[in-house]
Amino acid sequence: MSNYWKNKIKKYWTVNYVDDSFERISQFFRFLFLKRILLKLKLDHDKRIIDFGCWYCFFLDEIKKNWYKKLYWFDILKENIELCENNNFRNLIVWDIFYFYKKYSNKKFDFIYSITVLQHILKENEFEKVVITSNKLLNIGWYFYMIEWFWNDKLINKFILKRNKEKFIDLMKKNWFELIEDIQLINWWLYLINKFIRIRFLEKFLLKILFYLSIIINKKKKWNETLNSLLFKKIKNV
Ligand SMILES: C[S@@+](CC[C@H](N)C(=O)[O-])C[C@H]1O[C@@H](n2cnc3c(N)ncnc32)[C@H](O)[C@@H]1O
């Protein structure tokens, strides 16, 4: 692993509760995914981007450095926003999407990404409101991107989304989000890495290989035990 990534892990590891290697590895994995989508969409550099459920702004930090400047974020936990502030992300302090919308309803955004967040919304009506609000926040023709991560049955049973992917996609369609891409990654690879390979031996290229292999194997779709990436395009205002 390069020094750059080592330092990054170290920095966040000490200020955050990211204290298990599984979480750290999966975060790199998720970041590769996000990066791939940004490269695919080729958004202009002046586009407005929101990280919905930013945690400690790991992804934003990377994006800011490399591509985009008009970045916004929110997270339901105050502690997380404070971590973002430590990281010089200072222009917003908000707690959830509804409050965010109230404050910024006069602005339109170009890209929302939400990585392993939506499964934490436990009430069905609230979930629907999140989808509607996401639509209101976005410009027509741009994209909404999310990854959902369902990793064991005990946890899945708590979530509304459970294995009900079709229901979720229907809800998105009802709210004028067209599904552009649906990729599922085989999560047990991440478990194997976690179990048998120490982080210091994990090179970035290994993650990349796993990533592309997952896309190929993904043809055989299975809903549980996967990291799922769904890319939507907004086609109409509601
Ligand atoms: C599993 S973490 C993922 C964090 C980050 N997106 C990542 O992938 O590393 C889930 C995050 O979603 C946030 N979250 C959960 N429900 C939320 C909500 N309703 N609104 C905003 N953030 C929420 C949590 O506080 C937490 O930071």
The ligand as a Gaussian input file, in Angstrom:
#p B3LYP/6-31G(d) Opt

LIG

0 1
 C      -22.279000       2.904000       7.224000
 S      -22.004000       4.620000       7.412000
 C      -21.469000       5.038000       5.793000
 C      -20.682000       6.305000       5.773000
 C      -20.043000       6.697000       4.452000
 N      -21.043000       7.076000       3.474000
 C      -19.153000       5.592000       3.942000
 O      -19.565000       4.858000       3.042000
 O      -18.057000       5.422000       4.455000
 C      -23.651000       5.270000       7.452000
 C      -23.696000       6.777000       7.672000
 O      -25.004000       7.233000       7.388000
 C      -25.357000       8.200000       8.354000
 N      -26.831000       8.245000       8.369000
 C      -27.687000       7.283000       8.731000
 N      -28.952000       7.688000       8.579000
 C      -28.891000       8.951000       8.094000
 C      -29.865000       9.917000       7.725000
 N      -31.172000       9.680000       7.845000
 N      -29.460000      11.118000       7.246000
 C      -28.141000      11.376000       7.133000
 N      -27.173000      10.503000       7.465000
 C      -27.546000       9.307000       7.953000
 C      -24.686000       7.698000       9.623000
 O      -24.548000       8.701000      10.607000
 C      -23.338000       7.207000       9.075000
 O      -22.392000       8.230000       9.020000

